[in-house]
Amino acid sequence: MPSHPVRIEFAGMPPSEVLDASARRRMRGIEAAHHSVLSWSARIEAPPPGGQEDRFAAVVRAHVSGGRTLSGDAHGHDALAALRLAFNALELHLEADQASARARAAAWLAAVRSRMRGWPE
């Protein structure tokens, strides 16, 4: 079970324990690597009646520190595939956000160090 609040919605289909468990398992794994996640939301949608068959949609959002929301969305031939692809997309966004945060921290530290050169110790 993820350690942060989770909201999982099913649209056009009954709730699924398999999809719920899969989403929570991925959330738990992502939380272990990305400590900035504060809460989660996921939405899995069945194809609309008369629409494209086999086009399930999934959107996964991670609400992270700083008030930002990162998301991944995908379509798949089944609901589990769509959910897996949405989590894969979200992980890419989280990794890019984490790399950006590291770069900002490194730039800030370099600026502080450059201003401290020559200060009496």
C-alpha positions, 0 to 999 in steps of 0.5 A: 500500500502506498504511504500517501493518499490515493484516489483510483477511479474507474470510468465506464467499467466496474471497479477492478481489484486487479487494476487497483492492486496493480496501481497501488503496487506501482505507486509503492515502487515509485514512492521508494525512488521518488520521495517528492510524491505527496499523493496519487490519483489514477483514472482508468476508462473503458472504451466508449460504446460504439467507439474504438474497440480495445482503446482503454485509457489511463491517466496517473497523476503524482502530486509532488512537493512544490504544489506541482502535479506530474502525470502520465497517460496512455491508451492500451488494448486492455485496461492493464496495458493502458495503466502500465503504459501510463505509469511508465510515462509518469516515471519518465516525467518524475525522473526528468523532474528529479534531474531538473531539481538536482541541476537547480540545487547544483547551480544554487550551491555553485552560486553560494560557493562563488560568493563565499570565496575570499570570505574570512574563515 
